[in-house]
């Protein structure tokens, strides 16, 4: 995660990158990507594409980029991008 933070230019900022290696948070949030299509390529369940605004430990907004015909949210990730999050603020 440190390498990703460095690549994104956020290392040392207020943004913290965390891994969910056992999918505990992914499962608790209900954002497990276990559709047969993506799993056929990825091999195991992953986390859906999403953004989340948390204020003082309370989830205020969660935006999940997934649709019935696009379970990974690849075709239209707009809802999980920064512009949507800024609008949610």
LINGI-V711973 format. One record per residue. N is the residue number from 0. PHI is phi as a letter, one per 40 degrees, with the letter a starting at -180 (none if undefined). Layout:
{{N	PHI} {N	PHI}}
This chain:
{{0	none} {1	c} {2	c} {3	c} {4	c} {5	c} {6	d} {7	c} {8	g} {9	b} {10	d} {11	g} {12	c} {13	c} {14	c} {15	b} {16	c} {17	b} {18	c} {19	b} {20	c} {21	b} {22	g} {23	c} {24	c} {25	d} {26	c} {27	c} {28	c} {29	g} {30	b} {31	c} {32	c} {33	b} {34	c} {35	d} {36	c} {37	c} {38	c} {39	c} {40	c} {41	c} {42	g} {43	a} {44	d} {45	b} {46	c} {47	c} {48	c} {49	a} {50	b} {51	a} {52	b} {53	b} {54	b} {55	f} {56	g} {57	b} {58	c} {59	c} {60	a} {61	b} {62	b} {63	b} {64	c} {65	a} {66	a} {67	d} {68	c} {69	a} {70	c} {71	c} {72	g} {73	c} {74	c} {75	a} {76	c} {77	d} {78	c} {79	b} {80	c} {81	d} {82	c} {83	c} {84	c} {85	c} {86	c} {87	c} {88	c}}
